[in-house]
């Protein structure tokens, strides 16, 4: 890579890394795994930088990030959720709001969480999400709808004063 290309890539990494890290963290719920996903995505962008520089390198990086997460999910197939929250927030992000979002996202099944993060954080279209996940657009719509409904419900229960557990049992 030429010196100017390297400088452009470094500027891209500095500008894009916080957003990619936040998306990855929302997607997987683990700050260390999120860093790994971002690293792999940036490696792939670097390898194609000469072709991507003038196009949409951020969109390509997001797609790499999501594809890598889906591939890892296929390999592991089982996710262990814990009550522990991540120990730090992404740079420049209010830790309380990120912790709350991550905790709420962790309540979702993996596919619903993937769809919600890709659609509403990364701003991918339904067709783009379907392509990344290898599912139909209808599946993206139904997973997104169910995921948002579960997030609303979980957030309402978490915000309810006092007898939230008792009220949720009556529903």
N, C-alpha and C positions, 0 to 999 in steps of 0.2 A: 504494500500500500504506500502511496506517495505521502509525503509530509503533510500536504494540504488535506488529503483524504483522511489521514489520521487525526488531524486537528478537528475536522468536521465530525468524525465519529466520536471523538472524546466529548465534544460539545453536545452531541446527541445523547450520549450515555449520561452525562451530567443532568441534562434536562429531563430525560425520559425515565431514569431509574426510580425516582420517588413514586411516580404514578404506576410503573410496572410492579414495584415492590408492594404497593398498597393493593393492587389488583390481585397479585399472587397470594398475599396474606389473606385477603377476603375469601379467595377461592379455596385455599387449603387449610387455613386456620392455624398454621404453624409458621412463626417468623423465620425459623432456620430453613425449613423446606421452601418457603417463599423466596429466600435469597438464592437457593439453589436453582429454582425455576427461572428466576430472572437471569442468573448467570448463563444458563443454557440458552435462553432466548437471545441474550446479547451476543453470545458466541456465534449463533446462527446468523444474526444480523451482520456481524463483522465479516463473516465469510462471503456475504452477498452485498457488502456495502457499496461496491462500485455500481451495481445495478439498482440498488434501492435508494441511494442518496437523494435523488431527485424525485422519487415517488413518495411513498408513504412508509418510511421506515418504522414509525411507531405502530402503525396498523400491522405490519409484518411481525414486529416484535411481540405484540399482543397475541397474534395468532400462534406464534411459536410457543409462547408461554402457556396458552390454553391447551394446545396440542400436547405439549410435554406433560401437563398435569393429567390430561385424559389418558395418555400412554402409561404414566406411572400408576394411575388408578386401575387400569386394566391389568397391570402386572401384580399389584398387591391385592386388589379386589376387596380388601377388608380394611376398614378405617377404625382406629381405636380413638374414641372421644374421651376426653378427660375434663374434670372440673377446673383444671388450671388454665388461666388465661395467659396469653403471650406476655413475656416479661418486659417488652418495650414496644413503642410505637414507631412507625416509619418516620423518617426525618420530617419535621415541619407539620406534624399532625397531632391534634389534641389527643393524648393517650386515653382519656375517658371515653370520648366518642368512638374511637377505634375499638377499644375493648368491648364496648357495648355492641357495636356492629358485628364484630367477630363472634362474640358470644351468641348473638341472635342467629347469625349465619350457621353456626355450629349445630343449631337445633334442626337444621334442614337435612334431608337425605342428600347424598352426594350429587345426584343429577340435578335436583332442584337448585342446590347451591350454585352449581356450575352455570346453569341457565340464568339465574338471577344476577350473578356477578357479571357474566358476559353481556347480558342485555342492559343492565341498569348501572353498572359501574364503567364497563369498557365501551358502552354504547354501540355494540355490534347489532346488526339487524337480525331478525329471526332466521333469515336464510343463512347468514354467516355463522350463527351459532349452530344451526343444524348441520352445516358442512363440517365445522370443527369437531362436533360431537359424533357425527356419523349417524344422525337420526333425522326423522322427518320434521318439517316445519310445524306440523300439528303437535308433535311430541314436545317441541320447544314451547309452543303456546300453552299447552296443558301443564307442563312442568313449571313454567314461569308463573302461571296463574295460581297453581297450588302453592308454590314457594312463597309468593307474595302474601297470599292469604295466611299461611303459617307464620310468616314474619310479623304480620299485623297482630295476629292472635298472641304470639309469644311476647311481643312488645307491650300489648295491652295488659297481659297478665303480669309482666315484670313491673309495669308502672302503676298497677292497681294498688291502692292503699289497703293495708290490713289483711282482709280476708280473701286475698286473691286466689289462694289455693282452694278454699271452700267454694268460691264462685265458679271456678273452672270445673269443679267436680259436678256441679249441677247442670252444666250445659250438655 
